[in-house]
């Protein structure tokens, strides 16, 4: 969803069928990692487009509806893995920056804005990273788990629970936060 008109059309269609959305939960992730001088402009644009531009476009489209209801929630998903991969880092730290910038703009509209920054979570993307590292998924997860305080990798449901809280009425006074769901401190 990298097209502004398509984002608005999709949001309008959902609002027409289901009513005004509470707010977006932006969870896009694509990696095309390489050393800096081997990152092609196309891979740079793909990673920033999918991870950052899509978050901006969908947030803007959904907030157009949400603002009219008098309250809402925005939850973005950057990543603690952002550092170390030039294009992924630029995109995901951009998502954190966008999140923090929106807090002051949307707060007066009673819209909270937060982020959930996952650590190593078992997903198709981390399985693909294992393959790129010439490891089985189990080997890759074991290696990752060794560096995590709780000595295991996370599950998608653990992210879901935090997002569910941040989109609930119980979180109506929580805004501007980046919650690390990473099994331990993030340094």
C-alpha contacts under 8 A as a table, 3 or more apart, distances in Angstrom:
res1	aa1	res2	aa2	distance
1	X	4	X	7.82
1	X	6	X	6.69
1	X	7	X	6.08
1	X	50	X	7.65
1	X	54	X	5.75
1	X	57	X	7.89
1	X	58	X	7.77
2	X	6	X	7.82
2	X	7	X	7.57
2	X	49	X	6.46
2	X	50	X	6.88
2	X	53	X	6.47
2	X	54	X	5.21
2	X	57	X	7.18
3	X	6	X	5.26
3	X	7	X	6.21
3	X	57	X	7.53
4	X	7	X	5.14
4	X	8	X	6.30
4	X	57	X	5.84
5	X	8	X	5.17
5	X	9	X	6.04
6	X	9	X	4.99
6	X	10	X	6.01
7	X	10	X	5.27
7	X	11	X	6.15
7	X	57	X	6.35
7	X	58	X	5.67
7	X	61	X	6.21
8	X	11	X	5.10
8	X	12	X	5.97
8	X	58	X	7.55
8	X	61	X	5.04
8	X	62	X	7.67
9	X	12	X	5.05
9	X	13	X	6.08
10	X	13	X	5.10
10	X	14	X	6.29
11	X	14	X	5.16
11	X	15	X	6.07
11	X	58	X	7.91
11	X	61	X	6.37
11	X	62	X	6.09
12	X	15	X	5.04
12	X	16	X	5.96
13	X	16	X	5.09
13	X	17	X	6.23
14	X	17	X	5.18
14	X	18	X	5.77
14	X	19	X	7.12
14	X	20	X	7.81
14	X	21	X	7.69
15	X	18	X	5.30
15	X	19	X	4.39
15	X	20	X	4.67
15	X	21	X	6.21
15	X	65	X	7.72
16	X	19	X	5.76
16	X	20	X	7.62
18	X	21	X	7.77
20	X	65	X	5.81
20	X	66	X	6.34
20	X	69	X	7.53
21	X	24	X	7.62
21	X	62	X	6.80
21	X	65	X	6.83
21	X	66	X	6.13
22	X	66	X	6.01
22	X	71	X	7.66
22	X	72	X	5.00
22	X	73	X	6.06
22	X	167	X	7.94
23	X	59	X	7.60
23	X	62	X	5.96
23	X	63	X	6.47
23	X	66	X	6.18
23	X	72	X	5.56
23	X	73	X	4.88
23	X	74	X	5.19
23	X	75	X	7.80
24	X	58	X	6.98
24	X	59	X	5.88
24	X	62	X	6.21
24	X	63	X	7.85
24	X	73	X	7.13
24	X	74	X	5.28
24	X	75	X	6.39
24	X	76	X	7.83
25	X	74	X	6.13
25	X	75	X	4.73
25	X	76	X	5.65
25	X	77	X	7.69
25	X	163	X	8.00
26	X	55	X	5.64
26	X	58	X	7.64
26	X	59	X	7.73
26	X	75	X	6.43
26	X	76	X	4.76
26	X	77	X	6.06
27	X	55	X	7.95
27	X	76	X	6.45
27	X	77	X	5.25
27	X	78	X	7.92
28	X	50	X	6.44
28	X	51	X	5.41
28	X	54	X	7.85
28	X	55	X	7.69
28	X	77	X	7.54
29	X	47	X	7.91
29	X	50	X	6.87
29	X	51	X	5.56
29	X	125	X	7.82
30	X	47	X	5.92
30	X	50	X	6.90
30	X	51	X	6.85
30	X	88	X	7.81
30	X	125	X	7.37
31	X	47	X	6.38
31	X	88	X	6.30
31	X	125	X	7.84
32	X	39	X	7.87
32	X	43	X	6.05
32	X	44	X	7.78
32	X	47	X	6.80
32	X	87	X	7.69
32	X	88	X	7.69
33	X	39	X	7.20
33	X	85	X	5.95
33	X	86	X	7.44
33	X	87	X	7.16
33	X	88	X	7.38
34	X	38	X	5.93
34	X	39	X	5.65
34	X	85	X	7.37
35	X	38	X	5.47
35	X	39	X	6.49
35	X	86	X	7.89
36	X	39	X	5.45
36	X	86	X	6.69
39	X	43	X	6.34
39	X	44	X	6.60
40	X	43	X	5.20
40	X	44	X	6.24
41	X	44	X	4.93
41	X	45	X	6.06
42	X	45	X	5.14
42	X	46	X	6.06
43	X	46	X	4.99
43	X	47	X	6.13
44	X	47	X	5.42
44	X	48	X	6.21
44	X	87	X	5.64
45	X	48	X	5.26
45	X	49	X	5.59
46	X	49	X	5.04
46	X	50	X	5.99
47	X	50	X	5.43
47	X	51	X	5.84
47	X	52	X	7.90
47	X	87	X	6.33
47	X	88	X	6.29
47	X	91	X	6.91
48	X	51	X	5.27
48	X	52	X	5.24
48	X	53	X	6.43
48	X	87	X	6.80
48	X	88	X	7.22
48	X	90	X	7.35
48	X	91	X	4.98
49	X	52	X	5.70
49	X	53	X	4.70
49	X	54	X	6.20
50	X	53	X	6.16
50	X	54	X	5.39
50	X	55	X	7.77
51	X	54	X	6.24
51	X	55	X	6.59
51	X	88	X	7.84
51	X	91	X	5.73
51	X	92	X	6.64
51	X	95	X	7.66
52	X	55	X	5.17
52	X	56	X	6.38
52	X	91	X	5.25
52	X	92	X	6.83
52	X	94	X	6.51
52	X	95	X	5.78
53	X	56	X	5.10
53	X	57	X	6.14
54	X	57	X	5.11
54	X	58	X	5.98
55	X	58	X	5.45
55	X	59	X	5.92
55	X	76	X	7.44
55	X	95	X	7.32
56	X	59	X	5.24
56	X	60	X	6.07
56	X	98	X	7.76
57	X	60	X	5.21
57	X	61	X	6.17
58	X	61	X	5.05
58	X	62	X	6.01
59	X	62	X	5.29
59	X	63	X	5.87
59	X	74	X	7.38
60	X	63	X	5.28
60	X	64	X	6.35
61	X	64	X	5.44
61	X	65	X	7.31
62	X	65	X	5.45
62	X	66	X	6.19
63	X	66	X	4.64
63	X	67	X	5.60
64	X	67	X	5.76
64	X	68	X	7.17
65	X	68	X	5.66
65	X	69	X	7.25
66	X	69	X	5.44
66	X	70	X	7.15
66	X	71	X	6.60
66	X	72	X	5.76
67	X	70	X	5.73
67	X	71	X	6.51
67	X	72	X	7.23
67	X	109	X	6.19
67	X	111	X	7.47
69	X	72	X	7.68
70	X	109	X	6.30
70	X	110	X	6.21
70	X	111	X	7.85
71	X	109	X	6.47
71	X	110	X	4.63
71	X	111	X	5.07
72	X	110	X	6.55
72	X	111	X	4.40
72	X	112	X	6.43
73	X	111	X	5.32
73	X	112	X	4.91
73	X	113	X	6.01
73	X	166	X	7.47
73	X	167	X	5.56
74	X	111	X	7.19
74	X	112	X	6.10
74	X	113	X	4.61
74	X	114	X	6.28
74	X	167	X	7.50
75	X	113	X	5.93
75	X	114	X	4.99
75	X	115	X	5.23
75	X	116	X	7.13
75	X	163	X	7.02
75	X	166	X	7.21
75	X	167	X	7.39
76	X	95	X	7.07
76	X	96	X	7.84
76	X	99	X	6.94
76	X	113	X	7.96
76	X	114	X	6.45
76	X	115	X	4.61
76	X	116	X	6.39
77	X	95	X	7.47
77	X	115	X	5.46
77	X	116	X	5.01
77	X	117	X	5.60
77	X	118	X	7.38
78	X	82	X	7.55
78	X	92	X	4.74
78	X	93	X	6.79
78	X	95	X	5.75
78	X	96	X	6.15
78	X	115	X	6.83
78	X	116	X	6.66
78	X	117	X	5.07
78	X	118	X	7.34
79	X	82	X	5.42
79	X	92	X	6.20
79	X	116	X	7.70
79	X	117	X	4.38
79	X	118	X	5.20
79	X	119	X	6.56
80	X	83	X	7.11
80	X	117	X	5.65
80	X	118	X	6.07
80	X	119	X	5.49
80	X	180	X	7.33
80	X	182	X	7.71
80	X	186	X	7.40
81	X	84	X	7.33
81	X	89	X	7.71
81	X	119	X	6.58
81	X	120	X	7.74
82	X	85	X	6.45
82	X	88	X	5.79
82	X	89	X	4.07
82	X	90	X	7.60
82	X	91	X	7.98
82	X	92	X	5.77
82	X	93	X	6.73
83	X	86	X	7.54
83	X	88	X	7.84
83	X	89	X	5.12
84	X	89	X	6.69
85	X	88	X	5.35
85	X	89	X	5.40
86	X	89	X	5.20
86	X	90	X	6.13
87	X	90	X	5.13
87	X	91	X	6.25
88	X	91	X	5.14
88	X	92	X	6.00
89	X	92	X	5.30
89	X	93	X	5.80
90	X	93	X	5.55
90	X	94	X	5.94
91	X	94	X	4.98
91	X	95	X	6.36
92	X	95	X	4.91
92	X	96	X	6.50
93	X	96	X	4.99
93	X	97	X	6.21
94	X	97	X	4.94
94	X	98	X	6.03
95	X	98	X	5.04
95	X	99	X	6.09
96	X	99	X	5.04
96	X	100	X	6.32
96	X	115	X	6.98
96	X	178	X	7.58
97	X	100	X	5.22
97	X	101	X	6.09
98	X	101	X	5.07
98	X	102	X	6.11
99	X	102	X	5.34
99	X	103	X	6.59
99	X	113	X	6.21
99	X	114	X	6.30
99	X	115	X	6.72
99	X	176	X	7.02
100	X	103	X	5.38
100	X	104	X	7.74
100	X	113	X	7.52
100	X	114	X	7.71
100	X	176	X	5.55
100	X	177	X	7.84
101	X	104	X	6.39
101	X	105	X	7.12
102	X	105	X	5.04
102	X	106	X	5.76
102	X	107	X	7.92
102	X	113	X	6.70
103	X	106	X	5.52
103	X	107	X	5.57
103	X	112	X	6.61
103	X	113	X	5.43
103	X	114	X	7.94
103	X	175	X	6.62
103	X	176	X	5.59
104	X	107	X	5.36
104	X	108	X	7.34
105	X	108	X	6.83
106	X	109	X	5.27
106	X	110	X	6.75
106	X	111	X	5.34
106	X	112	X	6.95
106	X	113	X	7.63
107	X	110	X	5.06
107	X	111	X	5.19
107	X	112	X	5.97
107	X	113	X	7.89
108	X	111	X	7.33
112	X	172	X	6.88
112	X	173	X	7.68
112	X	174	X	6.85
112	X	175	X	4.93
112	X	176	X	7.43
113	X	175	X	5.19
113	X	176	X	5.67
113	X	177	X	7.64
114	X	166	X	7.36
114	X	174	X	7.67
114	X	175	X	5.53
114	X	176	X	5.13
114	X	177	X	5.00
114	X	178	X	6.02
114	X	179	X	7.90
115	X	176	X	7.71
115	X	177	X	6.17
115	X	178	X	4.59
115	X	179	X	6.17
116	X	159	X	7.51
116	X	162	X	7.42
116	X	163	X	7.13
116	X	178	X	5.60
116	X	179	X	4.76
116	X	180	X	6.01
116	X	181	X	6.92
117	X	178	X	6.52
117	X	179	X	5.90
117	X	180	X	4.74
117	X	181	X	6.06
117	X	182	X	7.70
118	X	121	X	6.84
118	X	159	X	6.99
118	X	180	X	5.96
118	X	181	X	4.88
118	X	182	X	5.66
119	X	153	X	7.93
119	X	154	X	7.19
119	X	180	X	7.24
119	X	181	X	5.96
119	X	182	X	4.04
119	X	183	X	7.31
120	X	126	X	7.53
120	X	144	X	7.20
120	X	153	X	5.62
120	X	154	X	5.98
120	X	182	X	6.71
121	X	126	X	7.19
121	X	153	X	5.84
121	X	154	X	4.40
121	X	155	X	5.29
121	X	156	X	6.27
122	X	126	X	6.15
122	X	127	X	7.28
122	X	153	X	6.94
122	X	154	X	6.31
122	X	155	X	5.59
122	X	156	X	6.76
123	X	126	X	5.33
123	X	127	X	6.29
123	X	156	X	7.38
124	X	127	X	4.99
124	X	128	X	6.17
125	X	128	X	5.06
125	X	129	X	6.34
126	X	129	X	4.88
126	X	130	X	6.32
127	X	130	X	5.07
127	X	131	X	6.50
127	X	137	X	5.59
128	X	131	X	5.08
128	X	132	X	6.29
129	X	132	X	5.01
129	X	133	X	6.25
130	X	133	X	5.07
130	X	134	X	6.33
130	X	135	X	5.13
130	X	136	X	6.04
130	X	137	X	5.50
130	X	139	X	7.91
130	X	140	X	5.40
131	X	134	X	4.99
131	X	135	X	5.64
131	X	136	X	6.61
131	X	137	X	7.43
132	X	135	X	7.55
135	X	138	X	7.95
135	X	139	X	5.85
135	X	140	X	5.92
136	X	139	X	5.14
136	X	140	X	6.17
137	X	140	X	5.10
137	X	141	X	6.04
138	X	141	X	5.13
138	X	142	X	6.05
139	X	142	X	5.12
139	X	143	X	6.18
140	X	143	X	5.20
140	X	144	X	6.20
141	X	144	X	5.01
141	X	145	X	5.90
141	X	152	X	7.82
141	X	153	X	6.53
142	X	145	X	5.02
142	X	146	X	6.26
142	X	152	X	7.53
143	X	146	X	5.38
143	X	147	X	7.22
144	X	147	X	5.61
144	X	148	X	6.83
144	X	152	X	7.74
144	X	153	X	7.00
145	X	148	X	5.10
145	X	150	X	7.75
145	X	151	X	4.68
145	X	152	X	4.37
145	X	153	X	5.38
146	X	149	X	7.92
146	X	151	X	5.47
146	X	152	X	7.33
147	X	151	X	6.92
148	X	151	X	5.02
148	X	152	X	6.55
148	X	153	X	7.52
148	X	182	X	7.60
148	X	183	X	6.04
148	X	184	X	6.38
149	X	183	X	5.91
149	X	184	X	4.96
149	X	185	X	7.47
150	X	183	X	5.45
150	X	184	X	6.57
151	X	183	X	7.80
152	X	183	X	7.55
153	X	183	X	7.50
154	X	158	X	6.81
154	X	182	X	7.11
154	X	183	X	7.24
155	X	158	X	5.56
155	X	159	X	7.30
156	X	159	X	5.35
156	X	160	X	6.38
157	X	160	X	4.78
157	X	161	X	6.29
158	X	161	X	5.39
158	X	162	X	6.84
158	X	181	X	7.66
159	X	162	X	5.41
159	X	163	X	6.27
159	X	181	X	6.83
160	X	163	X	5.12
160	X	164	X	5.96
161	X	164	X	5.05
161	X	165	X	6.32
162	X	165	X	5.13
162	X	166	X	6.26
163	X	166	X	5.06
163	X	167	X	6.15
164	X	167	X	5.28
164	X	168	X	6.21
165	X	168	X	5.15
165	X	170	X	6.88
165	X	171	X	6.34
166	X	170	X	7.69
166	X	171	X	5.26
166	X	172	X	7.98
166	X	174	X	7.46
167	X	171	X	6.83
168	X	171	X	5.67
168	X	172	X	7.26
169	X	172	X	5.22
170	X	173	X	7.84
171	X	174	X	5.11
172	X	175	X	7.76
174	X	177	X	7.07
180	X	186	X	7.49
181	X	184	X	7.88
182	X	185	X	7.39
182	X	186	X	7.43
